[in-house]
Amino acid sequence: MKEKSIRIRLSQKRYDKLKAYAETKEKTVTQLVEDWIDRLPSQKIGDSSYAPLPNQPDG
C-alpha cells in the first residue's frame, strides 16, 4: 500500500501539547493521528445518513 503524507500548521503550544501527549502514551504523533482516523465512522459515497462531526473546541 502506498502511503500518503499530510502537512498541517499548528501553533507551537499545540504542537508541544500533542508531542508531550504522544510521549506519555509511548506513541508517535503519526500513530495518534492514525488511531483518531481509525475511530472515525466509515462514510460511503451517496450515504444519506452522513452527519458531519461536530466542531471541536480548541485545545
SVG drawing of the C-alpha trace seen along z (x, -y; Angstrom):
<svg xmlns="http://www.w3.org/2000/svg" viewBox="-30 -29 38 31">
<polyline fill="none" stroke="black" stroke-width="0.4" points="0.0,0.0 1.4,-3.4 1.4,-5.8 0.4,-9.4 1.5,-12.3 -0.3,-15.4 1.1,-18.7 -0.8,-20.7 0.0,-24.0 -0.1,-24.1 0.8,-26.7 4.0,-25.9 1.8,-25.4 -0.5,-22.9 2.5,-21.0 4.2,-20.8 1.0,-19.6 0.5,-16.9 4.1,-15.8 4.0,-15.6 0.8,-13.6 2.3,-11.2 5.3,-10.6 3.1,-9.8 1.3,-7.2 4.6,-5.9 3.4,-6.6 4.4,-8.8 2.3,-11.8 1.6,-9.8 0.3,-6.9 -2.0,-9.2 -3.4,-10.7 -3.9,-7.2 -5.7,-6.0 -8.0,-9.0 -8.7,-8.5 -9.4,-4.8 -12.1,-5.8 -14.0,-7.9 -17.2,-6.4 -16.9,-5.0 -18.6,-7.1 -19.9,-5.7 -20.4,-7.8 -24.1,-8.5 -24.9,-7.6 -27.7,-10.0 -27.1,-9.2 -23.9,-11.1 -23.7,-13.6 -20.6,-15.9 -18.6,-15.7 -19.4,-18.5 -16.9,-21.3 -14.3,-20.5 -13.2,-23.2 -9.6,-24.4 -7.1,-22.5"/>
</svg>
